Amino acid sequence: MRDPTPQSARFARAPARVVAVPASDLEFGRFVRESAHRIAEQAGLEAVLRVRYPRARVRANDLSGLDAVLYAYRDGRWEPPRDA
């Protein structure tokens, strides 16, 4: 049976993808994925992440024509990877 919900409404409840930044922090990534599974709304997800990671920020991509993606930044912004 076809889903009668418009695509934009589905994305409001469940983003196509959530990207954790930095990708090297596996624990943060796991927590982001688990939290996003329960809370797809951007502000709610950010609030949950900030309990454990006070500087966390969640931002949506604003580029039209792309899949809905939320970016969860552990430290509030993107930073280049550190050299090993």
C-alpha positions as protocol buffer text, in pm:
chain_id: "A"
residue {
  index: 1
  type: MET
  ca { x: 0 y: 0 z: 0 }
}
residue {
  index: 2
  type: ARG
  ca { x: 130 y: 347 z: -90 }
}
residue {
  index: 3
  type: ASP
  ca { x: 226 y: 584 z: 195 }
}
residue {
  index: 4
  type: PRO
  ca { x: -16 y: 882 z: 172 }
}
residue {
  index: 5
  type: THR
  ca { x: 217 y: 1105 z: 376 }
}
residue {
  index: 6
  type: PRO
  ca { x: 391 y: 1372 z: 165 }
}
residue {
  index: 7
  type: GLN
  ca { x: 770 y: 1332 z: 144 }
}
residue {
  index: 8
  type: SER
  ca { x: 836 y: 1661 z: 329 }
}
residue {
  index: 9
  type: ALA
  ca { x: 618 y: 1552 z: 622 }
}
residue {
  index: 10
  type: ARG
  ca { x: 802 y: 1220 z: 647 }
}
residue {
  index: 11
  type: PHE
  ca { x: 1135 y: 1405 z: 664 }
}
residue {
  index: 12
  type: ALA
  ca { x: 999 y: 1627 z: 941 }
}
residue {
  index: 13
  type: ARG
  ca { x: 954 y: 1313 z: 1151 }
}
residue {
  index: 14
  type: ALA
  ca { x: 1253 y: 1109 z: 1035 }
}
residue {
  index: 15
  type: PRO
  ca { x: 1546 y: 1260 z: 849 }
}
residue {
  index: 16
  type: ALA
  ca { x: 1692 y: 1049 z: 572 }
}
residue {
  index: 17
  type: ARG
  ca { x: 2025 y: 1053 z: 753 }
}
residue {
  index: 18
  type: VAL
  ca { x: 2201 y: 1193 z: 1058 }
}
residue {
  index: 19
  type: VAL
  ca { x: 2575 y: 1256 z: 1034 }
}
residue {
  index: 20
  type: ALA
  ca { x: 2781 y: 1274 z: 1354 }
}
residue {
  index: 21
  type: VAL
  ca { x: 3079 y: 1512 z: 1354 }
}
residue {
  index: 22
  type: PRO
  ca { x: 3354 y: 1426 z: 1427 }
}
residue {
  index: 23
  type: ALA
  ca { x: 3318 y: 1086 z: 1264 }
}
residue {
  index: 24
  type: SER
  ca { x: 3621 y: 963 z: 1460 }
}
residue {
  index: 25
  type: ASP
  ca { x: 3428 y: 979 z: 1791 }
}
residue {
  index: 26
  type: LEU
  ca { x: 3257 y: 641 z: 1776 }
}
residue {
  index: 27
  type: GLU
  ca { x: 3079 y: 683 z: 2112 }
}
residue {
  index: 28
  type: PHE
  ca { x: 2929 y: 1016 z: 2004 }
}
residue {
  index: 29
  type: GLY
  ca { x: 2821 y: 862 z: 1673 }
}
residue {
  index: 30
  type: ARG
  ca { x: 2651 y: 572 z: 1850 }
}
residue {
  index: 31
  type: PHE
  ca { x: 2471 y: 809 z: 2086 }
}
residue {
  index: 32
  type: VAL
  ca { x: 2360 y: 1029 z: 1795 }
}
residue {
  index: 33
  type: ARG
  ca { x: 2220 y: 730 z: 1601 }
}
residue {
  index: 34
  type: GLU
  ca { x: 2039 y: 589 z: 1905 }
}
residue {
  index: 35
  type: SER
  ca { x: 1893 y: 930 z: 1992 }
}
residue {
  index: 36
  type: ALA
  ca { x: 1790 y: 1008 z: 1633 }
}
residue {
  index: 37
  type: HIS
  ca { x: 1607 y: 675 z: 1615 }
}
residue {
  index: 38
  type: ARG
  ca { x: 1381 y: 799 z: 1897 }
}
residue {
  index: 39
  type: ILE
  ca { x: 1376 y: 1175 z: 1824 }
}
residue {
  index: 40
  type: ALA
  ca { x: 1387 y: 1290 z: 1462 }
}
residue {
  index: 41
  type: GLU
  ca { x: 1298 y: 1655 z: 1527 }
}
residue {
  index: 42
  type: GLN
  ca { x: 1605 y: 1881 z: 1508 }
}
residue {
  index: 43
  type: ALA
  ca { x: 1557 y: 2084 z: 1828 }
}
residue {
  index: 44
  type: GLY
  ca { x: 1457 y: 1780 z: 2031 }
}
residue {
  index: 45
  type: LEU
  ca { x: 1757 y: 1581 z: 1912 }
}
residue {
  index: 46
  type: GLU
  ca { x: 1988 y: 1870 z: 1999 }
}
residue {
  index: 47
  type: ALA
  ca { x: 1838 y: 1896 z: 2348 }
}
residue {
  index: 48
  type: VAL
  ca { x: 1894 y: 1525 z: 2412 }
}
residue {
  index: 49
  type: LEU
  ca { x: 2252 y: 1537 z: 2286 }
}
residue {
  index: 50
  type: ARG
  ca { x: 2332 y: 1841 z: 2498 }
}
residue {
  index: 51
  type: VAL
  ca { x: 2256 y: 1652 z: 2818 }
}
residue {
  index: 52
  type: ARG
  ca { x: 2571 y: 1445 z: 2757 }
}
residue {
  index: 53
  type: TYR
  ca { x: 2756 y: 1682 z: 2521 }
}
residue {
  index: 54
  type: PRO
  ca { x: 2682 y: 2040 z: 2634 }
}
residue {
  index: 55
  type: ARG
  ca { x: 2831 y: 2206 z: 2324 }
}
residue {
  index: 56
  type: ALA
  ca { x: 2646 y: 1981 z: 2076 }
}
residue {
  index: 57
  type: ARG
  ca { x: 2453 y: 2142 z: 1792 }
}
residue {
  index: 58
  type: VAL
  ca { x: 2225 y: 1987 z: 1531 }
}
residue {
  index: 59
  type: ARG
  ca { x: 2186 y: 2155 z: 1194 }
}
residue {
  index: 60
  type: ALA
  ca { x: 1993 y: 2057 z: 881 }
}
residue {
  index: 61
  type: ASN
  ca { x: 2127 y: 2095 z: 531 }
}
residue {
  index: 62
  type: ASP
  ca { x: 1947 y: 2381 z: 361 }
}
residue {
  index: 63
  type: LEU
  ca { x: 2035 y: 2295 z: 3 }
}
residue {
  index: 64
  type: SER
  ca { x: 1730 y: 2229 z: -212 }
}
residue {
  index: 65
  type: GLY
  ca { x: 1728 y: 1915 z: -417 }
}
residue {
  index: 66
  type: LEU
  ca { x: 1931 y: 1714 z: -166 }
}
residue {
  index: 67
  type: ASP
  ca { x: 1812 y: 1443 z: 71 }
}
residue {
  index: 68
  type: ALA
  ca { x: 1719 y: 1555 z: 420 }
}
residue {
  index: 69
  type: VAL
  ca { x: 2031 y: 1531 z: 636 }
}
residue {
  index: 70
  type: LEU
  ca { x: 2090 y: 1644 z: 992 }
}
residue {
  index: 71
  type: TYR
  ca { x: 2445 y: 1712 z: 1107 }
}
residue {
  index: 72
  type: ALA
  ca { x: 2515 y: 1660 z: 1476 }
}
residue {
  index: 73
  type: TYR
  ca { x: 2827 y: 1851 z: 1581 }
}
residue {
  index: 74
  type: ARG
  ca { x: 2973 y: 1730 z: 1912 }
}
residue {
  index: 75
  type: ASP
  ca { x: 3165 y: 2053 z: 1969 }
}
residue {
  index: 76
  type: GLY
  ca { x: 2910 y: 2287 z: 1813 }
}
residue {
  index: 77
  type: ARG
  ca { x: 3086 y: 2325 z: 1478 }
}
residue {
  index: 78
  type: TRP
  ca { x: 3289 y: 2141 z: 1216 }
}
residue {
  index: 79
  type: GLU
  ca { x: 3662 y: 2116 z: 1273 }
}
residue {
  index: 80
  type: PRO
  ca { x: 3916 y: 1959 z: 1040 }
}
residue {
  index: 81
  type: PRO
  ca { x: 4049 y: 1620 z: 1153 }
}
residue {
  index: 82
  type: ARG
  ca { x: 4363 y: 1633 z: 1362 }
}
residue {
  index: 83
  type: ASP
  ca { x: 4677 y: 1479 z: 1214 }
}
residue {
  index: 84
  type: ALA
  ca { x: 4759 y: 1145 z: 1371 }
}
